[in-house]
Amino acid sequence: MVRAGISEKVAMTISGHRTRNVFDRYNITSDRDLREATEKSRQRREEATAQFGHDFGHDSDMKIQPANPKLN
């Protein structure tokens, strides 16, 4: 139901799952879910790159600064 666009709360009511734990137990992530998430992420990254001219998720030149420079 969730994959069909029905909200989780409504799906829980229809299916009779009273707790989040039981609902999550049967809401199993499939290989298809993972492929779709990867594709959506790739598309979103490409859109951001096209819009801003920068791939925010994959900047190999970015220098990571320590939170506390004294520890460096």
C-alpha positions in Angstrom: 0.0 0.0 0.0 2.8 2.4 0.9 4.5 1.8 -2.5 1.1 2.5 -4.1 1.2 6.0 -2.5 -1.1 5.3 0.5 0.2 7.0 3.7 1.7 4.7 6.3 -0.9 5.7 8.9 -3.7 4.8 6.6 -2.0 1.6 5.5 -1.6 0.6 9.2 -5.2 1.3 9.9 -6.4 -0.8 6.9 -4.0 -3.7 7.6 -4.7 -3.7 11.3 -1.2 -3.1 12.4 -1.5 -1.3 15.8 2.2 -0.7 16.4 5.0 0.7 14.3 7.2 -2.3 15.0 4.7 -4.8 13.5 4.2 -2.5 10.5 7.9 -2.2 9.9 8.4 -5.9 10.3 6.3 -6.6 7.2 7.3 -3.5 5.3 10.4 -5.2 3.9 12.8 -3.4 1.6 13.2 -5.2 -1.7 16.0 -5.0 -4.3 13.6 -3.1 -6.5 13.2 -0.5 -3.7 16.9 -0.1 -3.5 17.3 0.3 -7.2 14.6 2.9 -7.4 16.1 4.8 -4.5 19.5 4.8 -6.2 18.0 6.0 -9.5 16.1 8.8 -7.8 19.2 9.9 -5.9 21.2 9.9 -9.2 18.6 11.9 -11.0 18.4 14.4 -8.1 22.2 14.8 -8.1 22.2 15.4 -11.8 19.5 18.0 -11.5 21.4 19.8 -8.8 24.6 19.7 -10.9 22.8 21.1 -13.9 21.1 23.8 -11.8 24.1 24.9 -9.7 27.0 23.7 -11.9 28.5 21.6 -9.1 28.1 18.0 -8.0 27.6 18.5 -4.2 27.7 14.8 -3.5 30.9 14.0 -5.2 33.5 16.7 -4.8 36.9 15.0 -4.6 38.7 18.3 -4.2 36.9 19.2 -1.0 39.1 19.5 2.0 37.6 18.3 5.2 38.4 20.4 8.2 38.5 18.9 11.7 35.9 20.1 14.1 38.6 21.2 16.5 41.7 22.5 14.7 43.8 22.0 17.8 43.4 18.3 17.4 44.9 18.3 14.0 
